[in-house]
């Protein structure tokens, strides 16, 4: 076994990435306070060729060196927009035909492992603040809530880890992965 070089990985350049077909998923960051988590969201969105990221409320926006520490240039490739009001962002996505799912533990959340996305639908997934989670107003507007099964003493994953888990699961189930 030998590690692949950057040339062997055969990654596209930023301009090609911007024009290529995207995974019909939108990430919504609802008042995420850590710029490192924002940067990580960008990097993960780039890796999975996600349609766009919507940054809401107190969530920092590029350009910022603290975001770039973890984004590693993905703020240049991933489409993003800022919406001050998270509720307005969700309403807009729903009028654009997105099914919106908040990633949150609620009394009727669906375990991620049992959720079956439909390939013909567009999805937006909302990730919340590191301490308070997704706002109640957003949860009430969402089509549903998804929860990652956990077996330890903590009640949640870091938001950047959660983004990776959820996106991989949805992409894998919908077969958006380009092979």
N, C-alpha and C positions, 0 to 999 in steps of 0.2 A: 504494500500500500504506500502511496505517495500523495502528499497534499497537492491539490491542483493550484497552478499559478493563476494570477489574475487573467492572463490571456486565455488560459484553458477554460476558465469559467464562462467565457464568451458572453459577457454582459453587454447590454445595449448602452448607447450613450444617452445623455439626457434628452436630446431632441427626438431621438427615436422612441424613447420611453413615453414622452409626452404625446406622440401621435399614435402609439399602439393601442390596441383594444385593452380596456381596463376591466377589472373584476367589478361587477355591479354592486359594490358595497360602499357605504359612506360611514366614516367614523365621525362621531360627534363627541367632542370633549367638553363636558359640562363643568365649568369652574375647576379645572385641574390646575393646582397651584404650582407644581414643580416643573420648572423648565426642562429638567432632565427627562421627566416623563413625557413632556410634549415632544421633545426631540426623539425619544424612543418611539413614540407613536408615528412620527414621520418616517423613521427608518423602517419600521414594520410595514407601514402602508406602501412604501416603495418596494420592499421585498415581495409583497403579495400583489403589486400593481392595482392597488385600491383606487376607486374612482376619485375620491376626494376626502379631505378632512374639513370638518366645520369646527372652528374654535369658538367657544362661547364664554361670556361672562368675564371672569378674572383670568381665564386661560391666556397665557402670553402668546404673542405672535412673532413670527420671524420678521425681520432678521434680528437675531440676538445670539451672542456668543455662547450663552449657557444652553440654548436650544441646540446649537450646532455641535456642541461637545458630544451629544449622543446621536444627533441626526446624521452627522457625517456627510452633509451635502444633500440629503433627501429633501430639504426644504426647497431646493431648486427643481426637483423632478416631480414632486407630488403637488397636485392642485389643492389649494386650500382657500378658505374664506373665513371671515370673522363676522360673528353676529353677537352683539352685546347681550341680547335677551335670548336665553336658551329656549324658552317657550315659543318665541317667534320662529326660531330656527327649526324646531320640530314641526310646527304648523306648515312652514314652507316646504319641508321635505315631504310631508304627507300630501300636500296639494300637487307635488311633483310625482306622486305615485309610489313613494317609498313606504314599505312596512317598517315601522319603527319599533325596535326592541331595546329596552333599557337593561343593562347588565347590572342586576341588583337582586338582593335577597328580599323577597316579599312573601306575603301569605299565600300567593298563588303563582309564584314563579315556576317556570318549567326548567327542569334540569337540562343543561346544555347537551348532555349525552343522548337525551330522548327527543330533543327538538329536531324536526324534519323540515328544513327550508325547501321551498319550491323553486326550482331553477328558473322559472319564467317570471319570478318576482324580483323586484329591487328591494334591498334591505339597507336600513340605516341602524347602526348599533351605537348606543349612547353609553359612554363611560363617565363616571362621576368623580367628584372631588375625593382626594385621598383620605380624608377624615369623615366627611358627611355622606359620601356616595352621590347617587343621582337624586336631584331635587324631586320632591313629591309632585310638583306641578308637571314635571316631565313624565313621571311614572303614570300619572292619570291620563296623559295624552297618548302614551305609547300603546301599540297594538298588543304588547305583552312584556313580560320580564323574563330574562334568562338568568340562570344561576349555575355557577361551576361547583360541582361536588367537591367538598373538602373534608379532610379527616383528622386534622390536627387541632391545636388549641386556639389558633387565630381565626377570626371570622372572615378574613378576606385576603386576597393576593394584592400585591402592588399593582396599580393600574396598568403599568407598562407590561407586566407579565400577563395580566388579564386580557389585554388587547391581543397579545400573541396567541394565547390559548383560544380565544373566541374566533379570531379570524381564521386560524388554521382549521378549526373544527368546521366552520361554515363553508370555507372553500373546499375542504376535503369532501364534505357531504354533497355539495352542489357540483362537484367535478369541474369547477372553474379552473383548476390547475392545468396549465399547459404542459403537456408531456412531449 
